[in-house]
Amino acid sequence: MNERYGEHPADRIDISVIIVTWNTKELLRNCLNSLSKTVHNLLFEVIVVDNASSDGSIAMLEKDFPSVIRIVNKENKGFGAANNQALAIMKGKYALLLNTDTVLTPEAVNKLWNFCEANDKAAIVCGQLLNADGSKQNSIASFPGLLTLAANTSLLEYLFPGRYPSKRYKHTSPIEVDSAIGACMMIRKKALDEAGAFDERYFFFFEETDLAYTMRLQGWKIYQVPDAFIYHLQGQSVGNNISSRIEFYRSRYQFFRKWHGPLYCYLAKGIIFLRLLVNGVSSFIFVILTLGLNKKLRHKLAMYSKLIYWHLLKKSRV
């Protein structure tokens, strides 16, 4: 019996692996291959939601991974809405959400599974994301607030490591956190049934933060298992252009509107805009001092200029 890619006994599925893809065929192939090579003694189904790719992703799945359950959208529905399509039909006890630009290491999924099985209040569990060179990436996030917006994040992590855990500290055992980075996280189906799925008003960013916030309000807990390692080729499944940056800010404002009052939202926007302005002016000064010869500085200035312009046009309503 093939325990991979959808072939399983009808009465038991441990994990529903859910992958949302948009024009990332080769990354998707690598992700699925790592799944089959690293997950052991667990029965799982795989559901891939394609957000209107034009790179042959579906044809590749049909040829190389025929047992994968495929949901094909005619338009890009975004991260949350696409995941919700798969969550609505999942049969597993847990959902394992993976970005296409992730590559699993041996036992990573099993470690997440074992922790969830041993901790019945764990709603979301993530591992430690790694860069291609093995260095650590940010895998967890604190809920955004006025303090995190106004202060330097690194300083908060240094002064209050218990409240603001980060990759700078070596954790030898699982820790409770505010929320997990959505590149790889295991979610308990029972918690989803109680909290609901992703809020589809978020197109790409902050969906997992919003879901974690909802679940914590209902008494569930979020954890990181630091010895479950997942390579994350950060940004390759999303892009790192001005459109994605703007979408990040748009989603952050959506989070503030949903969970805080109007005054709080206006204060948050003021802090964000002030920081953008300071960074923009600083970038402009450095570009002048280097006679515009530094490409990275020119790129930063262009980014800040466009973000400031977007805010001034009031497209970031609060």
DANOR-V316918 format. One record per pair of residues at least 12 apart in sequence whose ideal C-beta (glycine too) atoms are under 6 Angstrom apart, sorted by the first residue. I is the first residue (numbers start at 1). J is the second residue. If there is no record, write none. Layout:
{{I,J} {I,J}}
This chain:
{{3,43} {4,36} {5,46} {5,65} {5,67} {5,68} {6,45} {6,67} {6,69} {7,67} {8,43} {12,43} {13,43} {13,45} {13,91} {13,92} {14,42} {14,43} {14,44} {14,93} {15,42} {15,44} {15,92} {15,94} {15,96} {16,45} {16,90} {16,92} {16,95} {17,44} {17,46} {17,96} {18,47} {18,83} {18,86} {18,95} {18,97} {19,48} {19,98} {20,49} {20,79} {20,82} {20,83} {21,50} {21,57} {21,100} {22,51} {22,53} {22,76} {23,53} {23,55} {24,100} {24,237} {25,55} {25,56} {25,57} {25,60} {27,100} {27,101} {28,57} {28,100} {30,103} {31,100} {31,102} {32,65} {34,103} {34,104} {38,104} {38,106} {39,109} {46,68} {47,69} {47,86} {48,68} {48,70} {49,71} {49,82} {49,85} {49,86} {50,72} {51,73} {51,76} {51,77} {51,82} {52,73} {52,74} {52,75} {52,76} {58,72} {71,85} {78,203} {78,204} {79,204} {79,207} {80,198} {80,200} {80,202} {80,207} {81,200} {83,198} {84,197} {84,198} {87,197} {93,189} {94,186} {94,188} {95,187} {96,186} {97,185} {98,184} {99,183} {99,237} {100,237} {101,233} {101,236} {101,237} {102,183} {102,184} {102,230} {102,232} {103,231} {104,230} {105,229} {108,127} {108,228} {108,229} {108,230} {111,225} {111,228} {112,125} {112,186} {112,225} {112,228} {115,174} {115,225} {116,186} {121,221} {122,221} {122,223} {123,188} {123,191} {123,215} {123,220} {124,180} {124,185} {124,187} {124,212} {124,222} {125,186} {125,223} {126,139} {126,180} {126,185} {126,224} {127,225} {127,228} {127,230} {128,226} {128,229} {129,183} {129,230} {129,232} {130,229} {130,231} {136,167} {137,232} {138,167} {139,181} {140,177} {140,180} {140,224} {141,179} {142,164} {142,178} {143,178} {149,268} {149,271} {150,271} {171,226} {174,223} {174,225} {175,224} {176,221} {176,223} {177,222} {177,224} {179,209} {179,212} {179,222} {182,208} {183,232} {184,230} {191,215} {191,220} {194,218} {195,214} {195,215} {195,218} {198,211} {201,254} {202,251} {202,254} {203,247} {204,247} {205,248} {205,251} {206,251} {206,255} {210,255} {242,306} {246,310} {249,316} {253,316} {253,318} {256,268} {265,318} {266,318} {269,318} {273,311} {276,307} {276,308} {279,304} {280,304} {280,308} {283,300} {283,301} {283,304} {284,301} {287,301}}
